[in-house]
Amino acid sequence: MKKYLADLGAAETAENVMIGQGWQAVVRKSEPARIGSLVVGRIELELTGEPLAVDDLVERLHWKTMRGGG
């Protein structure tokens, strides 16, 4: 996730804290999801900042994190 945020213009200012233009993101590991024998890693992403900047970030991040099925 930090790589995606950096690709969108953020710089890491403290461990797991990324600052972009008009927004800040804090990345935290979360408990993995378990589905039968499958274990999927998860993170929490806390976004703060100017509403328009955060909305734009969420839109751009959506496209970067979209995965194809199959």
PDB file of N, CA, C and O in Angstrom:
ATOM      1  N   MET A   1       0.825  -1.185   0.000  1.00  0.00           N
ATOM      2  CA  MET A   1       0.000   0.000   0.000  1.00  0.00           C
ATOM      3  C   MET A   1       0.874   1.255   0.000  1.00  0.00           C
ATOM      4  O   MET A   1       0.557   2.238  -0.670  1.00  0.00           O
ATOM      5  N   LYS A   2       1.981   1.216   0.759  1.00  0.00           N
ATOM      6  CA  LYS A   2       2.843   2.403   0.796  1.00  0.00           C
ATOM      7  C   LYS A   2       3.402   2.703  -0.595  1.00  0.00           C
ATOM      8  O   LYS A   2       3.575   3.870  -0.948  1.00  0.00           O
ATOM      9  N   LYS A   3       3.685   1.672  -1.386  1.00  0.00           N
ATOM     10  CA  LYS A   3       4.170   1.877  -2.753  1.00  0.00           C
ATOM     11  C   LYS A   3       3.089   2.556  -3.595  1.00  0.00           C
ATOM     12  O   LYS A   3       3.376   3.488  -4.347  1.00  0.00           O
ATOM     13  N   TYR A   4       1.851   2.087  -3.466  1.00  0.00           N
ATOM     14  CA  TYR A   4       0.753   2.719  -4.203  1.00  0.00           C
ATOM     15  C   TYR A   4       0.625   4.188  -3.813  1.00  0.00           C
ATOM     16  O   TYR A   4       0.480   5.050  -4.680  1.00  0.00           O
ATOM     17  N   LEU A   5       0.677   4.477  -2.518  1.00  0.00           N
ATOM     18  CA  LEU A   5       0.558   5.860  -2.051  1.00  0.00           C
ATOM     19  C   LEU A   5       1.721   6.708  -2.556  1.00  0.00           C
ATOM     20  O   LEU A   5       1.527   7.858  -2.951  1.00  0.00           O
ATOM     21  N   ALA A   6       2.927   6.144  -2.545  1.00  0.00           N
ATOM     22  CA  ALA A   6       4.089   6.868  -3.068  1.00  0.00           C
ATOM     23  C   ALA A   6       3.913   7.143  -4.562  1.00  0.00           C
ATOM     24  O   ALA A   6       4.255   8.226  -5.037  1.00  0.00           O
ATOM     25  N   ASP A   7       3.385   6.172  -5.299  1.00  0.00           N
ATOM     26  CA  ASP A   7       3.124   6.369  -6.728  1.00  0.00           C
ATOM     27  C   ASP A   7       2.126   7.500  -6.964  1.00  0.00           C
ATOM     28  O   ASP A   7       2.119   8.116  -8.029  1.00  0.00           O
ATOM     29  N   LEU A   8       1.282   7.772  -5.961  1.00  0.00           N
ATOM     30  CA  LEU A   8       0.283   8.835  -6.066  1.00  0.00           C
ATOM     31  C   LEU A   8       0.778  10.152  -5.462  1.00  0.00           C
ATOM     32  O   LEU A   8      -0.009  11.071  -5.236  1.00  0.00           O
ATOM     33  N   GLY A   9       2.079  10.235  -5.203  1.00  0.00           N
ATOM     34  CA  GLY A   9       2.672  11.499  -4.781  1.00  0.00           C
ATOM     35  C   GLY A   9       2.989  11.642  -3.312  1.00  0.00           C
ATOM     36  O   GLY A   9       3.393  12.722  -2.882  1.00  0.00           O
ATOM     37  N   ALA A  10       2.822  10.592  -2.522  1.00  0.00           N
ATOM     38  CA  ALA A  10       3.060  10.692  -1.079  1.00  0.00           C
ATOM     39  C   ALA A  10       4.527  10.468  -0.738  1.00  0.00           C
ATOM     40  O   ALA A  10       5.269   9.824  -1.479  1.00  0.00           O
ATOM     41  N   ALA A  11       4.919  11.014   0.398  1.00  0.00           N
ATOM     42  CA  ALA A  11       6.243  10.775   0.977  1.00  0.00           C
ATOM     43  C   ALA A  11       6.032  10.244   2.390  1.00  0.00           C
ATOM     44  O   ALA A  11       5.153  10.711   3.114  1.00  0.00           O
ATOM     45  N   GLU A  12       6.847   9.263   2.774  1.00  0.00           N
ATOM     46  CA  GLU A  12       6.735   8.710   4.127  1.00  0.00           C
ATOM     47  C   GLU A  12       7.464   9.642   5.084  1.00  0.00           C
ATOM     48  O   GLU A  12       8.672   9.841   4.958  1.00  0.00           O
ATOM     49  N   THR A  13       6.734  10.218   6.045  1.00  0.00           N
ATOM     50  CA  THR A  13       7.316  11.182   6.981  1.00  0.00           C
ATOM     51  C   THR A  13       7.625  10.561   8.332  1.00  0.00           C
ATOM     52  O   THR A  13       8.423  11.103   9.096  1.00  0.00           O
ATOM     53  N   ALA A  14       7.007   9.443   8.629  1.00  0.00           N
ATOM     54  CA  ALA A  14       7.261   8.657   9.842  1.00  0.00           C
ATOM     55  C   ALA A  14       6.903   7.225   9.471  1.00  0.00           C
ATOM     56  O   ALA A  14       6.328   6.981   8.410  1.00  0.00           O
ATOM     57  N   GLU A  15       7.237   6.287  10.333  1.00  0.00           N
ATOM     58  CA  GLU A  15       6.943   4.898  10.005  1.00  0.00           C
ATOM     59  C   GLU A  15       5.448   4.712   9.761  1.00  0.00           C
ATOM     60  O   GLU A  15       4.621   4.958  10.639  1.00  0.00           O
ATOM     61  N   ASN A  16       5.125   4.272   8.547  1.00  0.00           N
ATOM     62  CA  ASN A  16       3.751   3.992   8.124  1.00  0.00           C
ATOM     63  C   ASN A  16       2.848   5.220   8.050  1.00  0.00           C
ATOM     64  O   ASN A  16       1.625   5.083   8.040  1.00  0.00           O
ATOM     65  N   VAL A  17       3.430   6.414   7.999  1.00  0.00           N
ATOM     66  CA  VAL A  17       2.666   7.656   7.820  1.00  0.00           C
ATOM     67  C   VAL A  17       3.102   8.278   6.497  1.00  0.00           C
ATOM     68  O   VAL A  17       4.272   8.607   6.305  1.00  0.00           O
ATOM     69  N   MET A  18       2.149   8.430   5.599  1.00  0.00           N
ATOM     70  CA  MET A  18       2.417   8.969   4.271  1.00  0.00           C
ATOM     71  C   MET A  18       1.670  10.295   4.124  1.00  0.00           C
ATOM     72  O   MET A  18       0.493  10.403   4.471  1.00  0.00           O
ATOM     73  N   ILE A  19       2.377  11.302   3.604  1.00  0.00           N
ATOM     74  CA  ILE A  19       1.779  12.621   3.407  1.00  0.00           C
ATOM     75  C   ILE A  19       1.765  12.934   1.915  1.00  0.00           C
ATOM     76  O   ILE A  19       2.787  12.853   1.235  1.00  0.00           O
ATOM     77  N   GLY A  20       0.579  13.294   1.424  1.00  0.00           N
ATOM     78  CA  GLY A  20       0.432  13.733   0.044  1.00  0.00           C
ATOM     79  C   GLY A  20      -0.066  15.164   0.030  1.00  0.00           C
ATOM     80  O   GLY A  20      -0.178  15.801   1.077  1.00  0.00           O
ATOM     81  N   GLN A  21      -0.365  15.668  -1.157  1.00  0.00           N
ATOM     82  CA  GLN A  21      -0.824  17.048  -1.279  1.00  0.00           C
ATOM     83  C   GLN A  21      -2.264  17.152  -0.788  1.00  0.00           C
ATOM     84  O   GLN A  21      -3.196  16.763  -1.491  1.00  0.00           O
ATOM     85  N   GLY A  22      -2.440  17.676   0.416  1.00  0.00           N
ATOM     86  CA  GLY A  22      -3.763  17.874   0.991  1.00  0.00           C
ATOM     87  C   GLY A  22      -4.310  16.680   1.758  1.00  0.00           C
ATOM     88  O   GLY A  22      -5.457  16.709   2.203  1.00  0.00           O
ATOM     89  N   TRP A  23      -3.501  15.618   1.923  1.00  0.00           N
ATOM     90  CA  TRP A  23      -3.984  14.436   2.634  1.00  0.00           C
ATOM     91  C   TRP A  23      -2.855  13.737   3.378  1.00  0.00           C
ATOM     92  O   TRP A  23      -1.673  13.943   3.104  1.00  0.00           O
ATOM     93  N   GLN A  24      -3.265  12.903   4.328  1.00  0.00           N
ATOM     94  CA  GLN A  24      -2.334  12.069   5.099  1.00  0.00           C
ATOM     95  C   GLN A  24      -2.931  10.671   5.199  1.00  0.00           C
ATOM     96  O   GLN A  24      -4.143  10.515   5.347  1.00  0.00           O
ATOM     97  N   ALA A  25      -2.080   9.662   5.118  1.00  0.00           N
ATOM     98  CA  ALA A  25      -2.522   8.271   5.250  1.00  0.00           C
ATOM     99  C   ALA A  25      -1.678   7.583   6.316  1.00  0.00           C
ATOM    100  O   ALA A  25      -0.458   7.741   6.357  1.00  0.00           O
ATOM    101  N   VAL A  26      -2.341   6.822   7.172  1.00  0.00           N
ATOM    102  CA  VAL A  26      -1.664   5.988   8.164  1.00  0.00           C
ATOM    103  C   VAL A  26      -2.008   4.547   7.813  1.00  0.00           C
ATOM    104  O   VAL A  26      -3.180   4.184   7.717  1.00  0.00           O
ATOM    105  N   VAL A  27      -0.971   3.727   7.622  1.00  0.00           N
ATOM    106  CA  VAL A  27      -1.143   2.331   7.220  1.00  0.00           C
ATOM    107  C   VAL A  27      -0.861   1.438   8.421  1.00  0.00           C
ATOM    108  O   VAL A  27       0.172   1.573   9.078  1.00  0.00           O
ATOM    109  N   ARG A  28      -1.798   0.515   8.707  1.00  0.00           N
ATOM    110  CA  ARG A  28      -1.617  -0.418   9.824  1.00  0.00           C
ATOM    111  C   ARG A  28      -1.935  -1.833   9.360  1.00  0.00           C
ATOM    112  O   ARG A  28      -2.848  -2.044   8.562  1.00  0.00           O
ATOM    113  N   LYS A  29      -1.172  -2.804   9.867  1.00  0.00           N
ATOM    114  CA  LYS A  29      -1.513  -4.200   9.607  1.00  0.00           C
ATOM    115  C   LYS A  29      -2.759  -4.547  10.396  1.00  0.00           C
ATOM    116  O   LYS A  29      -2.974  -4.046  11.500  1.00  0.00           O
ATOM    117  N   SER A  30      -3.574  -5.409   9.818  1.00  0.00           N
ATOM    118  CA  SER A  30      -4.801  -5.864  10.453  1.00  0.00           C
ATOM    119  C   SER A  30      -4.751  -7.385  10.543  1.00  0.00           C
ATOM    120  O   SER A  30      -3.902  -8.027   9.925  1.00  0.00           O
ATOM    121  N   GLU A  31      -5.661  -7.943  11.311  1.00  0.00           N
ATOM    122  CA  GLU A  31      -5.724  -9.402  11.412  1.00  0.00           C
ATOM    123  C   GLU A  31      -6.023  -9.991  10.034  1.00  0.00           C
ATOM    124  O   GLU A  31      -6.882  -9.476   9.318  1.00  0.00           O
ATOM    125  N   PRO A  32      -5.330 -11.055   9.656  1.00  0.00           N
ATOM    126  CA  PRO A  32      -5.613 -11.670   8.358  1.00  0.00           C
ATOM    127  C   PRO A  32      -7.008 -12.294   8.324  1.00  0.00           C
ATOM    128  O   PRO A  32      -7.541 -12.728   9.345  1.00  0.00           O
ATOM    129  N   ALA A  33      -7.572 -12.326   7.139  1.00  0.00           N
ATOM    130  CA  ALA A  33      -8.863 -12.993   6.939  1.00  0.00           C
ATOM    131  C   ALA A  33      -8.593 -14.469   6.686  1.00  0.00           C
ATOM    132  O   ALA A  33      -7.687 -14.824   5.933  1.00  0.00           O
ATOM    133  N   ARG A  34      -9.371 -15.310   7.310  1.00  0.00           N
ATOM    134  CA  ARG A  34      -9.219 -16.759   7.142  1.00  0.00           C
ATOM    135  C   ARG A  34     -10.493 -17.320   6.522  1.00  0.00           C
ATOM    136  O   ARG A  34     -11.593 -17.162   7.052  1.00  0.00           O
ATOM    137  N   ILE A  35     -10.306 -17.974   5.391  1.00  0.00           N
ATOM    138  CA  ILE A  35     -11.414 -18.610   4.683  1.00  0.00           C
ATOM    139  C   ILE A  35     -10.996 -20.061   4.458  1.00  0.00           C
ATOM    140  O   ILE A  35     -10.266 -20.371   3.516  1.00  0.00           O
ATOM    141  N   GLY A  36     -11.465 -20.935   5.328  1.00  0.00           N
ATOM    142  CA  GLY A  36     -10.998 -22.324   5.277  1.00  0.00           C
ATOM    143  C   GLY A  36      -9.504 -22.354   5.538  1.00  0.00           C
ATOM    144  O   GLY A  36      -9.039 -21.832   6.551  1.00  0.00           O
ATOM    145  N   SER A  37      -8.749 -22.961   4.631  1.00  0.00           N
ATOM    146  CA  SER A  37      -7.297 -23.022   4.799  1.00  0.00           C
ATOM    147  C   SER A  37      -6.594 -21.812   4.178  1.00  0.00           C
ATOM    148  O   SER A  37      -5.379 -21.670   4.318  1.00  0.00           O
ATOM    149  N   LEU A  38      -7.335 -20.948   3.499  1.00  0.00           N
ATOM    150  CA  LEU A  38      -6.771 -19.760   2.861  1.00  0.00           C
ATOM    151  C   LEU A  38      -6.634 -18.631   3.880  1.00  0.00           C
ATOM    152  O   LEU A  38      -7.571 -18.339   4.623  1.00  0.00           O
ATOM    153  N   VAL A  39      -5.467 -18.003   3.910  1.00  0.00           N
ATOM    154  CA  VAL A  39      -5.225 -16.859   4.791  1.00  0.00           C
ATOM    155  C   VAL A  39      -4.850 -15.668   3.907  1.00  0.00           C
ATOM    156  O   VAL A  39      -3.908 -15.741   3.118  1.00  0.00           O
ATOM    157  N   VAL A  40      -5.593 -14.578   4.048  1.00  0.00           N
ATOM    158  CA  VAL A  40      -5.380 -13.383   3.231  1.00  0.00           C
ATOM    159  C   VAL A  40      -4.979 -12.228   4.134  1.00  0.00           C
ATOM    160  O   VAL A  40      -5.706 -11.882   5.066  1.00  0.00           O
ATOM    161  N   GLY A  41      -3.818 -11.629   3.860  1.00  0.00           N
ATOM    162  CA  GLY A  41      -3.364 -10.478   4.643  1.00  0.00           C
ATOM    163  C   GLY A  41      -4.267  -9.276   4.423  1.00  0.00           C
ATOM    164  O   GLY A  41      -4.816  -9.088   3.337  1.00  0.00           O
ATOM    165  N   ARG A  42      -4.418  -8.464   5.460  1.00  0.00           N
ATOM    166  CA  ARG A  42      -5.249  -7.260   5.373  1.00  0.00           C
ATOM    167  C   ARG A  42      -4.522  -6.094   6.031  1.00  0.00           C
ATOM    168  O   ARG A  42      -3.646  -6.282   6.875  1.00  0.00           O
ATOM    169  N   ILE A  43      -4.901  -4.898   5.627  1.00  0.00           N
ATOM    170  CA  ILE A  43      -4.388  -3.682   6.252  1.00  0.00           C
ATOM    171  C   ILE A  43      -5.555  -2.762   6.556  1.00  0.00           C
ATOM    172  O   ILE A  43      -6.654  -2.929   6.026  1.00  0.00           O
ATOM    173  N   GLU A  44      -5.299  -1.786   7.421  1.00  0.00           N
ATOM    174  CA  GLU A  44      -6.235  -0.686   7.653  1.00  0.00           C
ATOM    175  C   GLU A  44      -5.561   0.567   7.125  1.00  0.00           C
ATOM    176  O   GLU A  44      -4.357   0.752   7.303  1.00  0.00           O
ATOM    177  N   LEU A  45      -6.326   1.420   6.482  1.00  0.00           N
ATOM    178  CA  LEU A  45      -5.812   2.660   5.931  1.00  0.00           C
ATOM    179  C   LEU A  45      -6.663   3.797   6.473  1.00  0.00           C
ATOM    180  O   LEU A  45      -7.858   3.876   6.186  1.00  0.00           O
ATOM    181  N   GLU A  46      -6.049   4.676   7.259  1.00  0.00           N
ATOM    182  CA  GLU A  46      -6.749   5.841   7.810  1.00  0.00           C
ATOM    183  C   GLU A  46      -6.365   7.057   6.983  1.00  0.00           C
ATOM    184  O   GLU A  46      -5.193   7.428   6.921  1.00  0.00           O
ATOM    185  N   LEU A  47      -7.354   7.678   6.346  1.00  0.00           N
ATOM    186  CA  LEU A  47      -7.116   8.847   5.503  1.00  0.00           C
ATOM    187  C   LEU A  47      -7.707  10.087   6.152  1.00  0.00           C
ATOM    188  O   LEU A  47      -8.847  10.067   6.617  1.00  0.00           O
ATOM    189  N   THR A  48      -6.937  11.164   6.185  1.00  0.00           N
ATOM    190  CA  THR A  48      -7.414  12.452   6.679  1.00  0.00           C
ATOM    191  C   THR A  48      -6.924  13.534   5.730  1.00  0.00           C
ATOM    192  O   THR A  48      -5.974  13.332   4.974  1.00  0.00           O
ATOM    193  N   GLY A  49      -7.586  14.686   5.780  1.00  0.00           N
ATOM    194  CA  GLY A  49      -7.134  15.805   4.969  1.00  0.00           C
ATOM    195  C   GLY A  49      -8.285  16.598   4.400  1.00  0.00           C
ATOM    196  O   GLY A  49      -9.424  16.495   4.855  1.00  0.00           O
ATOM    197  N   GLU A  50      -7.962  17.396   3.389  1.00  0.00           N
ATOM    198  CA  GLU A  50      -8.966  18.211   2.718  1.00  0.00           C
ATOM    199  C   GLU A  50      -9.935  17.276   1.990  1.00  0.00           C
ATOM    200  O   GLU A  50      -9.496  16.377   1.273  1.00  0.00           O
ATOM    201  N   PRO A  51     -11.243  17.475   2.163  1.00  0.00           N
ATOM    202  CA  PRO A  51     -12.218  16.549   1.572  1.00  0.00           C
ATOM    203  C   PRO A  51     -12.019  16.283   0.077  1.00  0.00           C
ATOM    204  O   PRO A  51     -12.081  15.130  -0.350  1.00  0.00           O
ATOM    205  N   LEU A  52     -11.785  17.308  -0.713  1.00  0.00           N
ATOM    206  CA  LEU A  52     -11.609  17.091  -2.154  1.00  0.00           C
ATOM    207  C   LEU A  52     -10.339  16.302  -2.450  1.00  0.00           C
ATOM    208  O   LEU A  52     -10.326  15.457  -3.344  1.00  0.00           O
ATOM    209  N   ALA A  53      -9.276  16.576  -1.704  1.00  0.00           N
ATOM    210  CA  ALA A  53      -8.020  15.848  -1.905  1.00  0.00           C
ATOM    211  C   ALA A  53      -8.179  14.378  -1.523  1.00  0.00           C
ATOM    212  O   ALA A  53      -7.670  13.496  -2.214  1.00  0.00           O
ATOM    213  N   VAL A  54      -8.888  14.116  -0.421  1.00  0.00           N
ATOM    214  CA  VAL A  54      -9.110  12.727   0.017  1.00  0.00           C
ATOM    215  C   VAL A  54     -10.006  12.004  -0.988  1.00  0.00           C
ATOM    216  O   VAL A  54      -9.741  10.851  -1.328  1.00  0.00           O
ATOM    217  N   ASP A  55     -11.060  12.661  -1.465  1.00  0.00           N
ATOM    218  CA  ASP A  55     -11.939  12.045  -2.464  1.00  0.00           C
ATOM    219  C   ASP A  55     -11.161  11.676  -3.721  1.00  0.00           C
ATOM    220  O   ASP A  55     -11.339  10.588  -4.269  1.00  0.00           O
ATOM    221  N   ASP A  56     -10.303  12.578  -4.176  1.00  0.00           N
ATOM    222  CA  ASP A  56      -9.487  12.315  -5.361  1.00  0.00           C
ATOM    223  C   ASP A  56      -8.536  11.143  -5.105  1.00  0.00           C
ATOM    224  O   ASP A  56      -8.365  10.281  -5.967  1.00  0.00           O
ATOM    225  N   LEU A  57      -7.925  11.112  -3.934  1.00  0.00           N
ATOM    226  CA  LEU A  57      -7.020  10.015  -3.586  1.00  0.00           C
ATOM    227  C   LEU A  57      -7.757   8.680  -3.593  1.00  0.00           C
ATOM    228  O   LEU A  57      -7.260   7.703  -4.154  1.00  0.00           O
ATOM    229  N   VAL A  58      -8.929   8.630  -2.979  1.00  0.00           N
ATOM    230  CA  VAL A  58      -9.704   7.381  -2.923  1.00  0.00           C
ATOM    231  C   VAL A  58     -10.035   6.907  -4.337  1.00  0.00           C
ATOM    232  O   VAL A  58      -9.933   5.716  -4.628  1.00  0.00           O
ATOM    233  N   GLU A  59     -10.424   7.818  -5.207  1.00  0.00           N
ATOM    234  CA  GLU A  59     -10.737   7.454  -6.595  1.00  0.00           C
ATOM    235  C   GLU A  59      -9.506   6.870  -7.292  1.00  0.00           C
ATOM    236  O   GLU A  59      -9.594   5.820  -7.927  1.00  0.00           O
ATOM    237  N   ARG A  60      -8.370   7.541  -7.176  1.00  0.00           N
ATOM    238  CA  ARG A  60      -7.150   7.053  -7.838  1.00  0.00           C
ATOM    239  C   ARG A  60      -6.657   5.761  -7.203  1.00  0.00           C
ATOM    240  O   ARG A  60      -6.155   4.884  -7.906  1.00  0.00           O
ATOM    241  N   LEU A  61      -6.789   5.629  -5.897  1.00  0.00           N
ATOM    242  CA  LEU A  61      -6.363   4.419  -5.194  1.00  0.00           C
ATOM    243  C   LEU A  61      -7.252   3.232  -5.572  1.00  0.00           C
ATOM    244  O   LEU A  61      -6.779   2.100  -5.675  1.00  0.00           O
ATOM    245  N   HIS A  62      -8.523   3.499  -5.772  1.00  0.00           N
ATOM    246  CA  HIS A  62      -9.453   2.443  -6.202  1.00  0.00           C
ATOM    247  C   HIS A  62      -8.934   1.761  -7.468  1.00  0.00           C
ATOM    248  O   HIS A  62      -8.912   0.533  -7.548  1.00  0.00           O
ATOM    249  N   TRP A  63      -8.519   2.549  -8.448  1.00  0.00           N
ATOM    250  CA  TRP A  63      -8.051   1.977  -9.711  1.00  0.00           C
ATOM    251  C   TRP A  63      -6.721   1.263  -9.551  1.00  0.00           C
ATOM    252  O   TRP A  63      -6.473   0.271 -10.236  1.00  0.00           O
ATOM    253  N   LYS A  64      -5.860   1.741  -8.664  1.00  0.00           N
ATOM    254  CA  LYS A  64      -4.560   1.088  -8.457  1.00  0.00           C
ATOM    255  C   LYS A  64      -4.705  -0.251  -7.741  1.00  0.00           C
ATOM    256  O   LYS A  64      -3.892  -1.152  -7.950  1.00  0.00           O
ATOM    257  N   THR A  65      -5.721  -0.394  -6.906  1.00  0.00           N
ATOM    258  CA  THR A  65      -5.849  -1.609  -6.101  1.00  0.00           C
ATOM    259  C   THR A  65      -6.846  -2.610  -6.681  1.00  0.00           C
ATOM    260  O   THR A  65      -7.014  -3.699  -6.132  1.00  0.00           O
ATOM    261  N   MET A  66      -7.500  -2.259  -7.769  1.00  0.00           N
ATOM    262  CA  MET A  66      -8.475  -3.172  -8.357  1.00  0.00           C
ATOM    263  C   MET A  66      -7.755  -4.410  -8.896  1.00  0.00           C
ATOM    264  O   MET A  66      -6.712  -4.305  -9.541  1.00  0.00           O
ATOM    265  N   ARG A  67      -8.318  -5.555  -8.626  1.00  0.00           N
ATOM    266  CA  ARG A  67      -7.742  -6.821  -9.081  1.00  0.00           C
ATOM    267  C   ARG A  67      -8.759  -7.554  -9.946  1.00  0.00           C
ATOM    268  O   ARG A  67      -9.960  -7.543  -9.677  1.00  0.00           O
ATOM    269  N   GLY A  68      -8.250  -8.180 -10.976  1.00  0.00           N
ATOM    270  CA  GLY A  68      -9.105  -9.025 -11.807  1.00  0.00           C
ATOM    271  C   GLY A  68      -9.345 -10.367 -11.136  1.00  0.00           C
ATOM    272  O   GLY A  68      -8.480 -10.870 -10.418  1.00  0.00           O
ATOM    273  N   GLY A  69     -10.485 -10.933 -11.360  1.00  0.00           N
ATOM    274  CA  GLY A  69     -10.801 -12.242 -10.782  1.00  0.00           C
ATOM    275  C   GLY A  69     -10.274 -13.375 -11.646  1.00  0.00           C
ATOM    276  O   GLY A  69      -9.716 -13.156 -12.721  1.00  0.00           O
ATOM    277  N   GLY A  70     -10.463 -14.589 -11.152  1.00  0.00           N
ATOM    278  CA  GLY A  70     -10.114 -15.756 -11.958  1.00  0.00           C
ATOM    279  C   GLY A  70      -8.875 -16.314 -11.573  1.00  0.00           C
ATOM    280  O   GLY A  70      -8.437 -17.306 -12.156  1.00  0.00           O
TER     281      GLY A  70
END
